[in-house]
């Protein structure tokens, strides 16, 4: 893994500073290097040179701080839309993951509003870790893994297993059950798949099923409450919607990504989406 890169989009805000801290933490454990990316949108020709100089100076300072922490760092300045530039750089086999910050419902400062942080994550083929500007947990332990009915759930399980191995984390395989409503076959199969992979990888895990106690269309609010009460260092979700919960999945995922508990959210789209 030492040749892998962690991609960190930066907009010089508190949220991107937290993303860099999380990336450094992961890099020190995994042996990865860090690549900072800043995307410049449309600017006037008169201010282009001045803007570029300022950006380079800011990136240089971030690079020096990152390397002082013991991680090799490089930078890239790209011009265009973050929705095309970031995936274009990130979607490369030599990259390990993307770590990016969110300002809650406003997302990245660079033109990202509301659910657009999730929209960007879905364009990225490698794992994407989203952290809040007040996120202070760098241990990634325990990891809460809500079980979904996705056909490519194994992609999320594999990434969670990798991170759990790096951080010696316990994984909590979690689901909320509506009273009188049995688990679907897909969720049972995905649970068994996760248990098999974690057992074979000698990763600590436990299974938690909770009856729904929070009145809600989806499961995000109760999942977040459980994760917060458990002291979760990370929640892993599929960024794409499953057919089983398609009608409320988008709202649930937005709630997870923008959670007020400041718990980092790992998003995986899965190989079938690219």
C-alpha positions in Angstrom: 0.0 0.0 0.0 3.0 2.3 0.3 2.7 3.4 -3.3 -1.0 4.4 -2.9 -2.1 8.0 -2.5 -4.8 9.7 -0.4 -6.5 12.4 -2.4 -7.5 15.5 -0.3 -9.5 18.3 -2.1 -8.9 21.5 -0.2 -10.6 24.9 -0.2 -8.6 26.4 2.7 -11.4 26.2 5.2 -11.7 24.5 8.7 -13.4 21.5 7.0 -10.5 20.9 4.6 -8.1 21.3 7.5 -9.9 18.5 9.3 -9.7 16.4 6.1 -6.0 16.8 6.0 -5.7 15.8 9.6 -7.7 12.6 9.0 -5.7 11.9 5.9 -2.4 12.3 7.8 -3.7 9.9 10.4 -4.6 7.3 7.8 -1.4 7.8 5.9 0.8 7.3 8.9 -0.9 4.0 9.6 -1.1 2.8 6.0 2.1 4.1 4.5 0.3 6.1 1.9 1.3 9.5 0.6 -1.0 12.5 0.3 -2.0 14.5 -2.7 -3.7 17.9 -2.1 -6.0 19.2 -4.8 -7.4 22.6 -5.2 -9.8 23.3 -8.0 -10.0 26.9 -9.3 -13.4 27.8 -10.8 -13.9 30.6 -13.3 -11.9 33.8 -12.5 -11.3 36.9 -14.5 -8.1 37.2 -16.5 -7.1 40.3 -14.6 -7.1 38.4 -11.3 -5.9 35.0 -12.5 -2.2 35.5 -11.8 -2.7 36.9 -8.4 -5.2 34.2 -7.5 -2.7 31.5 -8.7 0.1 32.9 -6.6 -2.0 33.0 -3.5 -3.2 29.5 -4.1 0.3 28.2 -4.5 1.5 29.9 -1.3 -1.4 28.4 0.7 -0.8 24.9 -0.8 2.9 25.2 0.0 2.2 26.0 3.6 -0.2 23.0 3.8 2.4 20.8 2.2 5.1 21.8 4.6 2.8 21.1 7.6 1.9 17.7 6.2 5.5 16.7 5.7 6.4 17.9 9.2 3.9 15.3 10.4 5.9 12.6 8.6 3.9 12.1 5.4 5.1 12.8 1.9 2.9 15.3 0.2 2.3 16.7 -3.3 -0.1 19.3 -4.7 -2.2 19.8 -7.8 -4.0 22.9 -9.0 -6.8 22.3 -11.5 -9.1 24.6 -13.3 -12.8 23.7 -13.9 -15.6 22.1 -12.1 -15.0 20.1 -8.9 -17.6 17.6 -10.2 -15.3 16.7 -13.2 -11.8 17.6 -11.9 -11.8 15.8 -8.6 -13.1 12.5 -10.0 -10.8 12.8 -13.0 -7.8 12.9 -10.6 -9.2 10.6 -7.9 -10.4 7.7 -10.2 -7.0 6.1 -10.6 -5.9 2.7 -9.4 -2.8 4.2 -7.7 -5.1 6.0 -5.2 -6.2 4.6 -1.9 -9.1 6.9 -1.0 -10.4 10.4 -1.1 -10.8 12.4 2.2 -12.8 15.6 1.9 -14.4 18.0 4.4 -18.0 19.1 4.5 -19.5 22.2 6.1 -22.7 20.3 7.0 -25.6 21.1 4.7 -23.4 23.5 2.7 -20.8 20.9 1.7 -17.5 22.0 0.2 -17.2 25.8 -0.1 -16.3 25.4 -3.7 -19.9 25.4 -5.2 -21.0 22.4 -3.2 -24.4 22.9 -1.5 -26.7 20.5 0.2 -26.6 17.0 -1.2 -23.9 17.9 -3.7 -21.2 16.4 -1.4 -23.0 13.1 -1.9 -23.3 13.8 -5.7 -19.5 14.2 -5.8 -18.9 11.1 -3.8 -20.9 9.1 -6.3 -18.6 10.2 -9.1 -15.6 8.8 -7.3 -14.8 5.1 -7.8 -12.5 4.8 -4.8 -13.6 5.0 -1.2 -14.5 8.5 -0.1 -14.2 9.6 3.6 -16.3 12.7 4.4 -15.4 14.6 7.6 -17.1 17.5 9.3 -15.3 20.8 10.2 -15.7 19.9 13.9 -14.7 16.3 13.6 -12.1 15.5 16.3 -12.1 11.7 16.3 -9.1 10.2 14.5 -9.2 6.7 15.9 -11.8 5.2 13.5 -12.8 2.8 16.2 -15.4 1.3 16.4 -16.7 1.3 12.9 -20.5 1.1 12.5 -21.5 -0.8 9.4 -25.3 -0.4 8.7 -26.3 -3.4 6.6 -27.9 -2.5 3.2 -29.5 -4.5 0.5 -27.1 -3.4 -2.2 -26.0 -6.0 -4.8 -22.4 -4.7 -4.5 -22.3 -4.4 -0.7 -19.1 -6.5 -0.7 -17.2 -3.4 -2.0 -18.1 -1.5 1.2 -17.3 -4.6 3.4 -13.9 -4.9 1.8 -12.9 -1.3 2.5 -14.2 -1.4 6.0 -12.2 -4.6 6.6 -9.1 -2.8 5.3 -9.5 0.2 7.6 -10.4 -2.1 10.6 -7.2 -4.0 10.0 -5.1 -0.8 9.8 -6.6 0.7 13.0 -7.3 -2.5 14.9 -11.0 -1.4 15.0 -14.0 -3.4 16.1 -16.8 -3.5 13.5 -20.4 -3.3 14.6 -22.7 -4.8 11.9 -25.9 -2.8 12.6 -29.5 -2.7 11.4 -32.8 -1.2 12.5 -35.8 -3.5 12.3 -39.4 -2.2 12.1 -41.7 -4.0 14.5 -43.4 -7.0 12.9 -41.2 -6.7 9.7 -38.6 -9.4 9.2 -35.2 -8.8 7.7 -35.1 -9.1 3.9 -33.2 -11.9 2.2 -30.7 -9.4 0.8 -29.9 -8.0 4.2 -29.5 -11.5 5.6 -27.2 -12.4 2.8 -25.1 -9.3 3.1 -24.8 -9.8 6.8 -23.5 -13.3 6.3 -21.1 -12.0 3.7 -19.7 -9.4 6.0 -19.4 -11.9 8.9 -17.5 -14.3 6.6 -15.1 -11.6 5.3 -14.4 -10.3 8.8 -13.9 -13.7 10.3 -11.5 -14.8 7.5 -9.6 -11.5 8.1 -9.5 -12.1 11.9 -11.2 -8.8 12.4 -13.2 -8.2 15.6 -16.9 -7.7 15.0 -20.3 -8.0 16.6 -23.9 -8.0 15.3 -26.4 -5.5 16.7 -30.1 -5.5 15.7 -32.3 -2.8 17.2 -36.1 -2.4 16.9 -37.1 0.9 15.5 -37.7 3.4 18.4 -37.3 6.7 16.5 -40.3 7.5 14.3 -38.9 8.2 10.9 -39.3 7.1 7.3 -35.7 5.9 7.1 -33.1 4.5 9.5 -30.5 7.3 9.5 -31.6 9.1 12.6 -31.6 5.9 14.8 -28.3 4.7 13.2 -26.7 8.1 14.1 -28.1 8.0 17.6 -26.7 4.5 18.1 -23.3 5.4 16.6 -23.0 8.5 18.8 -24.0 6.6 21.9 -21.4 3.9 21.0 -18.7 6.5 20.4 -18.2 5.4 16.8 -15.2 6.7 15.0 -16.6 5.9 11.6 -19.8 4.9 9.8 -19.6 3.1 6.5 -22.3 3.5 3.9 -22.9 2.9 0.3 -23.2 6.2 -1.5 -25.6 4.7 -4.1 -29.2 3.8 -3.3 -30.4 0.2 -3.1 -33.6 -0.9 -4.7 -35.0 -2.2 -1.4 -35.0 1.3 0.2 -34.9 3.4 -2.9 -37.7 5.8 -2.0 -36.1 7.1 1.2 -32.4 6.3 0.7 -31.4 9.6 -0.7 -32.7 11.6 2.3 -31.2 9.0 4.7 -27.8 9.3 3.1 -27.9 13.1 3.1 -28.7 12.9 6.9 -25.8 10.6 7.4 -23.2 12.7 5.5 -24.3 15.9 7.1 -24.7 14.5 10.6 -24.5 16.8 13.6 -22.6 14.3 15.7 -19.5 15.0 13.5 -18.9 11.3 12.9 -16.8 10.7 9.7 -18.8 8.9 7.0 -17.1 6.4 4.6 -18.9 6.3 1.3 -18.3 3.6 -1.3 -20.0 3.5 -4.7 -18.9 0.1 -5.7 -17.3 -1.2 -8.9 -20.7 -1.9 -10.6 -21.3 1.9 -10.8 -18.2 2.6 -13.0 
